[in-house]
C-alpha cells in the first residue's frame, strides 16, 4: 500500500512538473516569430533577420526564389 502511494505521488509530481514547464513563456529571440507561426510545408518562410558569420545583417527575403541552406549547428 505504501509503495503504491509513493509511486502515485511520484507520477503526479512528474505530470505536474511537465505541465508547469510547458506553461512557462519562452525567451524572446531571433526565432520567436517563427516558433509562433509554425509554417507548413510550401508556405513562405517568415521574416528572419540574422547575422552572418562576419556579423553582417541579412534578411531571408533577400534570397526569395533561391535555394538557401541554413546551418543551426555548433561551430565548436
C-alpha atoms as one frame of an Amber mdcrd trajectory, in Angstrom:
protein
   0.000   0.000   0.000   2.788   2.405   0.932   4.694   1.541  -2.240   1.649
   2.321  -4.433   1.224   5.675  -2.704   4.864   6.613  -3.299   4.685   5.604
  -6.978   1.417   7.507  -7.412   2.880  10.593  -5.768   5.992  10.385  -7.983
   3.858  10.122 -11.137   1.684  13.042 -10.045   4.782  15.153  -9.357   6.218
  14.269 -12.769   2.975  15.166 -14.576   2.669  18.470 -12.739   6.285  19.417
 -13.432   5.857  18.694 -17.166   2.660  20.768 -17.253   4.389  23.613 -15.395
   7.390  23.549 -17.766   5.085  23.836 -20.780   3.310  26.841 -19.222   6.495
  28.873 -18.873   6.879  31.513 -21.619   9.839  31.053 -23.910  12.516  33.701
 -24.022  12.332  36.114 -26.933  14.957  35.575 -29.564  15.541  35.783 -33.282
  13.235  32.803 -33.862  10.331  33.880 -31.607   8.069  34.827 -34.540   8.989
  31.628 -36.349   8.022  29.485 -33.350   4.679  31.274 -33.004   3.685  30.982
 -36.665   4.562  27.294 -37.206   4.591  27.481 -41.017   3.562  24.466 -43.073
   5.455  22.895 -45.960   5.002  25.090 -49.025   4.280  28.279 -47.035   6.505
  31.297 -47.456   9.250  31.478 -44.872   8.713  34.048 -42.113  10.866  37.161
 -41.961  14.203  36.316 -40.410  16.834  38.973 -39.797  20.048  37.239 -38.866
  23.748  37.981 -38.773  26.145  36.001 -40.920  29.498  34.717 -39.693  31.070
  38.103 -40.409  28.451  39.996 -38.377  26.648  41.434 -41.421  22.851  41.749
 -41.026  20.885  39.782 -43.621  17.221  39.164 -44.405  15.975  35.780 -45.582
  13.581  37.522 -48.013  16.592  38.766 -49.995  17.005  35.185 -51.238  13.399
  34.668 -52.353  13.342  32.198 -55.272  16.795  30.816 -54.467  17.818  27.686
 -52.642  19.027  28.512 -49.131  20.885  26.219 -46.749  20.810  27.322 -43.117
  23.173  25.782 -40.554  21.991  25.845 -36.948  24.655  23.586 -35.504  27.523
  24.224 -33.180  30.642  25.884 -34.519  32.884  24.479 -31.804
